[in-house]
Amino acid sequence: MVTGDAPRCASCLYIGHVVHRRLRPVIHSFRYQVCGLLVDLDEVAELDHRLALFSFNRPNVFGFCERDHGPRDGSSLRTWIDQHLYRTGIDLSGGSVQVLCFPRVFGYVFNPLAIWFCYHGDGRLAALLLQVSNLAHQTHSYLLSVAPGGAGPWITASFAKEFYVSGFVGMDARYECRVLEPGDRMDVAIREFERCDPTLIATWSGRRIPLTDMSLLYALSRFPLMTFKISAAIYWQALRLIRKGAPRYPMTSAPHLELTYAGAAERGGQAGGSSGKAVNL
């Protein structure tokens, strides 16, 4: 595949797939091919100038808008995340913040999950932020500090569920996440447990390609209506679950606070994670 020449930068595309496997009380699974975007907040304005098919905070074929993330009011995402990190005692000292998400396509996007990678000035990963959204236009974020030490590219953590996502999973649940720090590949795996029993396994993986107009054109040819398909697929899979007799749970109110500090994540090569109690900021 020809992607064109581009300056080496942190921002890139990831071509891969999303897989969901529901384990109980009914068996259900699906797999979709997707194109993810990793954008460095320090690079996004320059990308807007360099790329014809990509824009920052304005319409285009592909785009990244500040109002889609963080407080969703169009304000500076860098200021927002720095303020929350400061409250937990984390100072990036000018280090980069990179957001892994789906891009806007023809002005539309829905991100069930966006992951923020927050780095110290010396390049060490300081924190992860997992921002979760539901179809009711609600969002909530889980902030994880990354414990120093440890070896390996994986970051693992465990924390309590605080935000209503799906009508087919109750709120008395817990997440275990395993995230590969972005490089030539990206990989995210989240397991959801209800009363210590595994209920759902969701994975998102992909291989890196440079962010160029040629690669965006390639992504457009493969995924012309990807973001619309993501929203439509959620409704379609919900219908399939209803037909299988999956129990449904009433929608609960979103947490009063926009962000939960979910404890410390650990770096290593094996799955697992911390089990500290989540506390609200």
Sequence and secondary structure as in RCSB ss.txt:
>XXXX:A:sequence
MVTGDAPRCASCLYIGHVVHRRLRPVIHSFRYQVCGLLVDLDEVAELDHRLALFSFNRPNVFGFCERDHGPRDGS
SLRTWIDQHLYRTGIDLSGGSVQVLCFPRVFGYVFNPLAIWFCYHGDGRLAALLLQVSNLAHQTHSYLLSVAPGG
AGPWITASFAKEFYVSGFVGMDARYECRVLEPGDRMDVAIREFERCDPTLIATWSGRRIPLTDMSLLYALSRFPL
MTFKISAAIYWQALRLIRKGAPRYPMTSAPHLELTYAGAAERGGQAGGSSGKAVNL
>XXXX:A:secstr
         S EEEEEEEEEEE SSS EEEEEEEEEEEEETTTHHHHHHH SSEEESS SSEEE GGGSTTSSSS
 HHHHHHHHHHHTT   TT  EEEEE  EETTB   SEEEEEEE TTS EEEEEEEEE TTS EEEEEEEE S  
 SSEEEEEEE  S   TTS SSEEEEEEEE SSSEEEEEEEEEETTEEEEEEEEEEEEEE SHHHHHHHHHH TT
HHHHHHHHHHHHHHHHHHTT          SSSEEEEEEEEEESSS       EE 
